[in-house]
Amino acid sequence: SYVAAMCFICAAFVLTMLFPTIAIFSSWSVPAFIRASAPALAIAFTSRSSLAALPATYKAAQDSSLNLPDDVSAFFFPFAASIFHVPGCMEQIVGVCFLAGFYGVHLSSAQFAVLALNAIAVSMTTPGIPGGGIIVMAPMLASAGIPLEGMAMLLAVDTLPDMFRTAATVACWLGAASLLKPQAQSSPIEAAFSVSDVREPDFNTWFVQLSPSRASILLSLSSAS
């Protein structure tokens, strides 16, 4: 049940939260995002290490249709690799709930709320290595009165869930970076703000192009004044 729940939650988060956010708030389409991020996601899925996928993530942002600015990539991806582990937060909650049910530990509503807040803080310290989300689970298990030996049981079956978590983590990095890229302006807006081709009117040229009748009227008006 733990394996199926963890894989389903990661896949559902990417499909129902990440992809719609990219489609609505960024300048990229979902198919283009999938094609560009596929190499990084493949490395993350097979290696189970977000740090191992970091070079491929940076390359996908620079050399593909994503085309992120250099300053955004150089700052954001190392920063995200340090503290941005959204699926790691899900791992903490699912793992604690599974072990609580296995050992028969009842969690009250107040305990569950505290565990949810702790999961957010603990996920920021998750190392980008295989099984890193379970390694940092010890403080949460101890606070809930759950035996720490349950971590070994989770590590034994965590191979497939860890693949989904790591791929979802890298997808979140690229998805969040897509929101930092400024969207291209439309052609009417660019035309409205373009002033490079604006020139002052040439009165002599305009006067020559007038018809003889209008030119004579203008001359009479100027002489009368």
Summary of the structure (lengths in Angstrom):
residues: 225
radius of gyration: 29.4
end to end distance: 95.8
largest distance: 105.8
contacts: 661
relative contact order: 0.16
helix: 73%
strand: 0%
